[in-house]
Amino acid sequence: MTLRELADKLAVQTSGPLGGVISEITHDSRECTPGCVFAAIKGARSDGHDFIEQAIQRGAVAVMSERPCPPGFAHTWLQVEDVRLALALASAEIFDHPSRRMSLVGITGTNGKTTTAHLVDSIFKASGAPSAMIGTITYRIGDEERPADRTTPEAPDIQRFLQRACVHGVEYAVMEVSSHALELKRVHGCQFSVAVFTNLTPEHLDYHGTMEAYFAAKRKLFDGSIGSPPKAAVINLDDPRAGDLVEVALTQSSKILTYGFSADADVRAQSFASTLDGLRFVADTPVGEFPITSPLV
């Protein structure tokens, strides 16, 4: 992809030559390589604009910023309205929208994301289909696994990971999607086949401020804010916020599957028992009842 092609896709204001070929994108000047676009982001503790010269020295062919091009800047400048959004959308473009070439499951909620992600991942593995996972504990493609450094990576890292997964023939992937990632637009440009909501309890209020703002961040996985809405929404009907999400999913024409202990849930847990040996219950589903045993406690 050339700078001109990227600029046309993002509808940005440009300054400087646009013929350069893009091979990478990052917001960390230390990760810049020849052919890279550097997104200058002003953060809470540092300002990416202070590292533009370092990025250029490392081979960056363009700088992406919300600020106008400074006078006398001798390289390509891409001015955008929202640099985090542009970083995410540009990453998806540069890596050719890998999430569109697989079935991607996104899981959000205060509690249970990691457990649910691993359960979904185990189902993918048991099916024999090539799969991948992005989660709090690990990032995995096939049999290749490495420790995770955060729940949901930055946008370029997500798109690069999913592109590698495509190269390895991955058909299914599951991702833990944190409220921070949704608020900071890390997953914008991802196409989720399924979005899962576990629950909402007081947490991260130092960042979000209120429960309403916290829930608004979670809702973005379902309401089309990050791109196309999910094809299916799986919602914990026992959570007080479930009704809001069901309404959102209806407006987005997502297929809805609810679960929980509620008699109105599509998938309902009955005869539930929890012991030191694990869990036992009967899953009442639209296609019949199934006894479930699990070593989870």
Backbone hydrogen bonds in HBPLUS format (Angstrom, degrees):
<---DONOR---> <-ACCEPTOR-->    atom                        ^
c    i                          cat <-CA-CA->   ^        H-A-AA   ^      H-
h    n   atom  resd res      DA  || num        DHA   H-A  angle D-A-AA Bond
n    s   type  num  typ     dist DA aas  dist angle  dist       angle   num
A0022-ILE N   A0001-MET O   2.73 MM  21  5.60 174.3  1.73 170.9 172.5     1
A0006-LEU N   A0002-THR O   3.04 MM   4  6.37 160.1  2.08 151.1 156.4     2
A0003-LEU N   A0020-GLY O   2.88 MM  17  5.69 143.0  2.02 160.3 170.4     3
A0007-ALA N   A0003-LEU O   2.82 MM   4  5.99 162.1  1.85 150.9 156.3     4
A0004-ARG N   A0018-LEU O   2.97 MM  14  4.84 132.5  2.20 152.9 139.1     5
A0008-ASP N   A0004-ARG O   2.92 MM   4  6.12 155.1  1.98 149.2 155.5     6
A0009-LYS N   A0005-GLU O   3.04 MM   4  6.25 152.2  2.12 142.6 150.1     7
A0010-LEU N   A0006-LEU O   3.00 MM   4  6.23 155.2  2.06 153.5 159.5     8
A0011-ALA N   A0007-ALA O   2.82 MM   4  5.66 122.6  2.15 139.0 152.8     9
A0012-VAL N   A0007-ALA O   3.40 MM   5  5.53 152.6  2.49 137.6 145.4    10
A0013-GLN N   A0079-GLN O   3.19 MM  66  5.08 159.0  2.24 152.4 150.0    11
A0079-GLN N   A0013-GLN O   2.80 MM  66  5.08 161.6  1.83 157.5 159.6    12
A0015-SER N   A0077-TRP O   2.97 MM  62  5.06 135.8  2.17 146.1 152.3    13
A0077-TRP N   A0015-SER O   2.73 MM  62  5.06 158.1  1.78 153.4 159.5    14
A0023-SER N   A0035-GLY O   2.81 MM  12  5.13 165.8  1.83 135.9 138.6    15
A0037-VAL N   A0024-GLU O   2.97 MM  13  6.29 146.6  2.08 126.5 134.3    16
A0026-THR N   A0037-VAL O   3.01 MM  11  6.46 153.9  2.08 169.3 177.3    17
A0039-ALA N   A0026-THR O   2.86 MM  13  6.10 167.1  1.87 152.1 156.6    18
A0031-GLU N   A0028-ASP O   2.89 MM   3  5.52 155.8  1.95 119.8 127.3    19
A0032-CYS N   A0029-SER O   3.25 MM   3  5.27 164.5  2.28 103.6 108.2    20
A0036-CYS N   A0033-THR O   3.07 MM   3  5.56 133.0  2.30 152.8 149.8    21
A0035-GLY N   A0059-GLY O   3.12 MM  24  6.19 142.7  2.27 153.3 142.8    22
A0061-VAL N   A0036-CYS O   2.76 MM  25  5.78 148.5  1.86 149.7 159.6    23
A0038-PHE N   A0062-ALA O   2.94 MM  24  6.27 173.2  1.94 156.3 156.4    24
A0064-MET N   A0038-PHE O   2.79 MM  26  6.02 162.1  1.82 148.5 150.9    25
A0040-ALA N   A0064-MET O   2.84 MM  24  6.03 159.1  1.88 166.2 170.6    26
A0048-GLY N   A0041-ILE O   2.79 MM   7  4.82 165.1  1.82 128.0 130.2    27
A0043-GLY N   A0046-SER O   2.74 MM   3  5.27 151.3  1.82 159.1 165.6    28
A0050-ASP N   A0047-ASP O   2.91 MM   3  5.72 159.5  1.95 124.3 130.1    29
A0051-PHE N   A0048-GLY O   2.98 MM   3  5.38 161.7  2.01 112.9 118.8    30
A0055-ALA N   A0051-PHE O   3.00 MM   4  6.29 154.3  2.07 148.4 155.7    31
A0056-ILE N   A0052-ILE O   2.92 MM   4  6.24 158.4  1.96 156.3 161.7    32
A0057-GLN N   A0053-GLU O   2.96 MM   4  6.18 160.6  1.99 149.4 154.8    33
A0058-ARG N   A0054-GLN O   3.09 MM   4  6.29 136.0  2.29 139.4 150.6    34
A0058-ARG N   A0055-ALA O   3.18 MM   3  5.15 129.5  2.45  93.0 106.2    35
A0060-ALA N   A0055-ALA O   3.02 MM   5  5.53 164.3  2.05 144.4 141.2    36
A0059-GLY N   A0056-ILE O   2.98 MM   3  5.19 160.8  2.02 108.1 114.0    37
A0063-VAL N   A0076-THR O   2.97 MM  13  6.38 152.0  2.05 145.5 152.4    38
A0078-LEU N   A0063-VAL O   2.73 MM  15  6.00 164.8  1.75 167.2 168.3    39
A0065-SER N   A0078-LEU O   2.95 MM  13  6.31 159.2  1.99 158.6 162.5    40
A0080-VAL N   A0065-SER O   2.84 MM  15  5.95 156.1  1.90 139.9 147.9    41
A0073-PHE N   A0070-PRO O   3.21 MM   3  5.76 154.7  2.28 141.4 138.7    42
A0086-ALA N   A0082-ASP O   2.90 MM   4  6.11 164.3  1.92 155.6 160.9    43
A0087-LEU N   A0083-VAL O   2.82 MM   4  5.89 150.8  1.90 141.0 149.0    44
A0088-ALA N   A0084-ARG O   3.11 MM   4  6.33 157.7  2.16 144.1 148.9    45
A0089-LEU N   A0085-LEU O   2.95 MM   4  6.21 171.0  1.96 158.2 160.3    46
A0090-ALA N   A0086-ALA O   2.78 MM   4  5.73 158.7  1.82 147.0 153.9    47
A0091-SER N   A0087-LEU O   2.97 MM   4  6.01 151.1  2.06 138.4 146.4    48
A0092-ALA N   A0088-ALA O   3.09 MM   4  6.39 156.6  2.14 147.4 153.0    49
A0093-GLU N   A0089-LEU O   3.06 MM   4  6.32 152.9  2.13 143.7 151.1    50
A0094-ILE N   A0090-ALA O   2.82 MM   4  6.03 170.4  1.83 158.7 160.7    51
A0095-PHE N   A0091-SER O   3.07 MM   4  6.15 156.5  2.13 147.7 153.2    52
A0097-HIS N   A0092-ALA O   2.70 MM   5  4.81 174.4  1.70 157.8 156.4    53
A0096-ASP N   A0093-GLU O   3.03 MM   3  4.95 161.7  2.06 106.4 109.7    54
A0100-ARG N   A0097-HIS O   3.17 MM   3  5.81 153.9  2.24 115.8 122.8    55
A0101-ARG N   A0098-PRO O   2.92 MM   3  5.36 158.1  1.97 113.7 121.0    56
A0103-SER N   A0171-GLU O   2.88 MM  68  6.19 168.9  1.89 150.4 152.2    57
A0173-ALA N   A0103-SER O   2.98 MM  70  6.34 155.7  2.04 157.4 156.3    58
A0193-SER N   A0104-LEU O   2.78 MM  89  5.26 136.7  1.97 135.6 149.8    59
A0194-VAL N   A0104-LEU O   3.27 MM  90  6.59 162.9  2.30 145.1 146.5    60
A0105-VAL N   A0173-ALA O   2.83 MM  68  6.21 163.0  1.86 151.1 156.4    61
A0175-MET N   A0105-VAL O   2.78 MM  70  6.14 153.7  1.84 166.7 175.1    62
A0106-GLY N   A0194-VAL O   2.83 MM  88  6.22 166.1  1.85 162.0 163.6    63
A0196-VAL N   A0106-GLY O   2.74 MM  90  6.10 155.9  1.80 161.2 168.6    64
A0107-ILE N   A0175-MET O   2.90 MM  68  6.23 160.0  1.94 163.5 166.9    65
A0177-VAL N   A0107-ILE O   2.79 MM  70  5.61 176.1  1.79 152.0 150.9    66
A0108-THR N   A0196-VAL O   2.85 MM  88  6.11 172.2  1.86 163.6 164.3    67
A0198-THR N   A0108-THR O   2.99 MM  90  6.42 153.6  2.06 149.3 157.9    68
A0110-THR N   A0199-ASN O   2.95 MM  89  5.82 156.3  2.01 130.2 136.6    69
A0116-THR N   A0112-GLY O   2.90 MM   4  5.85 164.9  1.93 149.1 154.2    70
A0117-ALA N   A0113-LYS O   2.82 MM   4  5.94 158.1  1.87 149.3 156.0    71
A0118-HIS N   A0114-THR O   2.99 MM   4  6.22 159.2  2.03 150.4 155.3    72
A0119-LEU N   A0115-THR O   2.94 MM   4  6.22 150.2  2.03 148.1 157.1    73
A0120-VAL N   A0116-THR O   2.89 MM   4  6.14 164.4  1.92 155.0 158.7    74
A0121-ASP N   A0117-ALA O   2.83 MM   4  6.00 158.0  1.88 145.6 152.8    75
A0122-SER N   A0118-HIS O   2.87 MM   4  6.02 149.3  1.96 140.3 148.0    76
A0123-ILE N   A0119-LEU O   3.10 MM   4  6.41 145.1  2.23 142.9 151.7    77
A0123-ILE N   A0120-VAL O   3.11 MM   3  5.13 122.3  2.46  94.9 109.5    78
A0124-PHE N   A0120-VAL O   3.01 MM   4  6.40 157.2  2.07 151.2 157.2    79
A0125-LYS N   A0121-ASP O   2.91 MM   4  6.22 161.8  1.95 151.7 156.5    80
A0126-ALA N   A0122-SER O   2.90 MM   4  6.05 158.3  1.94 142.6 148.7    81
A0127-SER N   A0123-ILE O   3.01 MM   4  6.21 139.3  2.18 143.6 153.9    82
A0127-SER N   A0124-PHE O   3.18 MM   3  5.21 128.7  2.46  94.8 108.2    83
A0128-GLY N   A0125-LYS O   3.02 MM   3  5.35 148.5  2.12 106.3 115.9    84
A0171-GLU N   A0130-PRO O   2.93 MM  41  5.67 166.0  1.95 136.1 136.9    85
A0172-TYR N   A0130-PRO O   3.33 MM  42  6.67 158.4  2.38 151.3 157.2    86
A0142-GLY N   A0131-SER O   3.04 MM  11  5.77 168.7  2.05 167.8 171.4    87
A0132-ALA N   A0172-TYR O   2.99 MM  40  6.54 132.6  2.22 140.5 153.9    88
A0174-VAL N   A0132-ALA O   3.11 MM  42  6.58 146.7  2.22 139.1 146.7    89
A0133-MET N   A0140-ARG O   2.81 MM   7  5.06 152.3  1.89 140.4 146.3    90
A0140-ARG N   A0133-MET O   2.81 MM   7  5.06 162.0  1.84 147.3 152.7    91
A0134-ILE N   A0174-VAL O   2.92 MM  40  6.37 155.3  1.98 155.5 163.0    92
A0176-GLU N   A0134-ILE O   2.90 MM  42  6.26 156.8  1.95 158.3 165.8    93
A0135-GLY N   A0138-THR O   3.04 MM   3  5.44 137.0  2.23 141.0 153.3    94
A0148-ALA N   A0137-ILE O   3.07 MM  11  5.26 164.5  2.10 115.4 115.1    95
A0139-TYR N   A0146-ARG O   2.95 MM   7  5.56 164.0  1.98 165.7 171.0    96
A0146-ARG N   A0139-TYR O   3.01 MM   7  5.56 155.1  2.07 154.3 162.3    97
A0141-ILE N   A0144-GLU O   2.87 MM   3  5.24 157.9  1.91 154.1 161.3    98
A0144-GLU N   A0141-ILE O   2.88 MM   3  5.24 150.9  1.96 144.7 140.5    99
A0157-ASP N   A0154-GLU O   3.00 MM   3  5.38 116.3  2.42 108.8 124.4   100
A0158-ILE N   A0154-GLU O   2.97 MM   4  6.27 152.4  2.05 156.0 165.0   101
A0159-GLN N   A0155-ALA O   3.07 MM   4  6.32 172.5  2.08 162.5 162.2   102
A0160-ARG N   A0156-PRO O   2.88 MM   4  5.96 157.2  1.94 146.7 153.8   103
A0161-PHE N   A0157-ASP O   2.93 MM   4  5.93 156.6  1.98 140.2 146.9   104
A0162-LEU N   A0158-ILE O   2.90 MM   4  6.17 165.0  1.93 155.4 159.2   105
A0163-GLN N   A0159-GLN O   2.90 MM   4  6.03 148.1  2.01 140.4 149.5   106
A0164-ARG N   A0160-ARG O   2.98 MM   4  6.26 157.1  2.04 147.1 152.8   107
A0165-ALA N   A0161-PHE O   2.90 MM   4  6.20 151.2  1.98 146.2 155.3   108
A0166-CYS N   A0162-LEU O   2.94 MM   4  6.24 149.1  2.03 142.4 150.0   109
A0167-VAL N   A0163-GLN O   3.03 MM   4  6.39 155.9  2.09 148.5 154.6   110
A0168-HIS N   A0164-ARG O   3.05 MM   4  6.36 142.5  2.20 143.7 153.8   111
A0168-HIS N   A0165-ALA O   3.11 MM   3  5.07 123.6  2.44  93.1 107.5   112
A0170-VAL N   A0165-ALA O   2.92 MM   5  5.26 165.1  1.94 150.9 146.4   113
A0169-GLY N   A0166-CYS O   2.88 MM   3  5.01 157.5  1.93 109.7 113.7   114
A0182-LEU N   A0178-SER O   3.10 MM   4  6.45 153.9  2.17 146.3 153.2   115
A0183-GLU N   A0179-SER O   2.90 MM   4  6.07 161.5  1.93 149.5 154.7   116
A0184-LEU N   A0180-HIS O   2.81 MM   4  5.91 152.8  1.88 150.4 158.0   117
A0186-ARG N   A0181-ALA O   2.88 MM   5  5.06 153.1  1.95 151.8 154.6   118
A0185-LYS N   A0182-LEU O   3.33 MM   3  5.12 161.2  2.36  98.6 102.6   119
A0190-CYS N   A0187-VAL O   3.04 MM   3  5.55 154.8  2.10 137.5 137.3   120
A0189-GLY N   A0226-ILE O   3.01 MM  37  6.25 165.6  2.03 172.3 167.6   121
A0231-LYS N   A0193-SER O   3.07 MM  38  5.05 120.9  2.44 107.5 122.1   122
A0232-ALA N   A0193-SER O   3.02 MM  39  6.38 136.3  2.22 144.0 157.1   123
A0195-ALA N   A0232-ALA O   2.97 MM  37  6.41 155.5  2.03 154.2 161.2   124
A0234-VAL N   A0195-ALA O   2.81 MM  39  6.15 168.2  1.82 161.8 165.7   125
A0197-PHE N   A0234-VAL O   2.85 MM  37  6.30 156.3  1.91 164.9 172.7   126
A0236-ASN N   A0197-PHE O   3.28 MM  39  6.16 135.6  2.49 140.1 152.3   127
A0207-TYR N   A0204-HIS O   3.01 MM   3  5.44 145.6  2.13 106.5 116.0   128
A0208-HIS N   A0204-HIS O   2.96 MM   4  6.27 171.0  1.96 158.2 158.9   129
A0209-GLY N   A0205-LEU O   2.84 MM   4  4.70 141.6  1.98 113.1 124.3   130
A0214-TYR N   A0210-THR O   2.99 MM   4  6.23 154.7  2.06 144.3 152.1   131
A0215-PHE N   A0211-MET O   2.84 MM   4  6.03 161.4  1.87 148.9 153.1   132
A0216-ALA N   A0212-GLU O   2.91 MM   4  6.08 152.1  1.99 141.6 150.2   133
A0217-ALA N   A0213-ALA O   3.09 MM   4  6.34 145.1  2.21 142.4 149.9   134
A0218-LYS N   A0214-TYR O   3.27 MM   4  6.65 157.9  2.32 144.7 149.9   135
A0219-ARG N   A0215-PHE O   2.84 MM   4  6.07 156.5  1.90 156.4 163.4   136
A0220-LYS N   A0217-ALA O   3.24 MM   3  5.55 146.1  2.36 104.2 113.1   137
A0221-LEU N   A0218-LYS O   3.19 MM   3  6.08 163.8  2.21 123.5 126.9   138
A0222-PHE N   A0219-ARG O   2.83 MM   3  5.44 154.7  1.90 118.6 126.7   139
A0223-ASP N   A0219-ARG O   3.08 MM   4  6.22 142.9  2.22 151.6 162.5   140
A0227-GLY N   A0224-GLY O   3.21 MM   3  5.20 160.1  2.25 104.5 110.5   141
A0255-LYS N   A0231-LYS O   2.87 MM  24  6.17 168.3  1.88 145.8 141.7   142
A0233-ALA N   A0255-LYS O   2.67 MM  22  6.06 157.1  1.72 166.4 173.2   143
A0257-LEU N   A0233-ALA O   2.88 MM  24  6.22 160.2  1.92 163.0 163.7   144
A0235-ILE N   A0257-LEU O   2.98 MM  22  6.41 150.0  2.07 144.8 154.4   145
A0259-TYR N   A0235-ILE O   2.99 MM  24  6.30 147.1  2.10 152.1 154.4   146
A0239-ASP N   A0236-ASN O   3.27 MM   3  5.90 163.2  2.30 115.4 120.0   147
A0237-LEU N   A0259-TYR O   2.81 MM  22  5.70 152.5  1.89 157.1 166.5   148
A0242-ALA N   A0239-ASP O   2.95 MM   3  5.37 165.9  1.97 120.8 124.6   149
A0244-ASP N   A0241-ARG O   3.14 MM   3  5.53 122.6  2.49 107.3 120.2   150
A0245-LEU N   A0241-ARG O   3.30 MM   4  6.69 158.5  2.35 153.0 158.8   151
A0246-VAL N   A0242-ALA O   2.85 MM   4  6.15 155.9  1.91 158.4 166.1   152
A0247-GLU N   A0243-GLY O   3.04 MM   4  6.27 158.6  2.09 147.2 152.2   153
A0248-VAL N   A0244-ASP O   3.00 MM   4  6.30 155.8  2.06 145.0 152.0   154
A0249-ALA N   A0245-LEU O   2.83 MM   4  6.06 165.0  1.85 152.9 156.5   155
A0250-LEU N   A0246-VAL O   2.92 MM   4  6.15 151.3  2.01 146.1 154.2   156
A0251-THR N   A0247-GLU O   3.03 MM   4  6.33 157.2  2.09 149.7 154.9   157
A0252-GLN N   A0248-VAL O   3.11 MM   4  6.39 135.8  2.31 143.0 155.3   158
A0252-GLN N   A0249-ALA O   3.19 MM   3  5.07 129.7  2.46  91.4 104.8   159
A0254-SER N   A0249-ALA O   3.00 MM   5  5.21 160.0  2.04 155.9 154.2   160
A0253-SER N   A0250-LEU O   3.11 MM   3  5.04 161.0  2.15 103.1 108.6   161
A0267-VAL N   A0258-THR O   2.93 MM   9  6.30 149.4  2.03 143.7 153.7   162
A0260-GLY N   A0267-VAL O   3.06 MM   7  6.60 134.8  2.27 160.1 168.8   163
A0269-ALA N   A0260-GLY O   3.02 MM   9  6.17 152.2  2.09 141.3 149.8   164
A0265-ALA N   A0262-SER O   3.11 MM   3  5.39 165.2  2.13 110.7 115.4   165
A0268-ARG N   A0284-ASP O   2.90 MM  16  5.01 164.1  1.93 142.3 145.5   166
A0284-ASP N   A0268-ARG O   2.78 MM  16  5.01 173.4  1.79 157.1 156.9   167
A0270-GLN N   A0282-VAL O   2.83 MM  12  5.03 158.8  1.87 146.9 154.0   168
A0282-VAL N   A0270-GLN O   2.78 MM  12  5.03 170.6  1.79 148.3 151.0   169
A0273-ALA N   A0280-ARG O   2.75 MM   7  5.16 145.1  1.87 159.4 165.6   170
A0280-ARG N   A0273-ALA O   2.86 MM   7  5.16 148.6  1.96 154.9 159.8   171
A0275-THR N   A0278-GLY O   2.89 MM   3  5.29 173.6  1.89 161.8 163.7   172
A0278-GLY N   A0275-THR O   3.05 MM   3  5.29 157.2  2.11 106.1 113.2   173
A0279-LEU N   A0294-SER O   2.73 MM  15  5.09 152.9  1.81 147.2 156.6   174
A0294-SER N   A0279-LEU O   2.97 MM  15  5.09 152.8  2.04 145.1 146.0   175
A0281-PHE N   A0292-ILE O   3.05 MM  11  5.40 157.4  2.11 150.0 154.6   176
A0292-ILE N   A0281-PHE O   2.77 MM  11  5.40 166.0  1.79 178.6 173.7   177
A0283-ALA N   A0290-PHE O   2.77 MM   7  5.12 167.5  1.79 157.0 152.9   178
A0290-PHE N   A0283-ALA O   2.92 MM   7  5.12 149.1  2.01 134.1 144.2   179
A0285-THR N   A0288-GLY O   2.92 MM   3  5.19 160.6  1.96 138.2 143.3   180
A0288-GLY N   A0285-THR O   3.11 MM   3  5.19 170.3  2.12 114.0 114.4   181
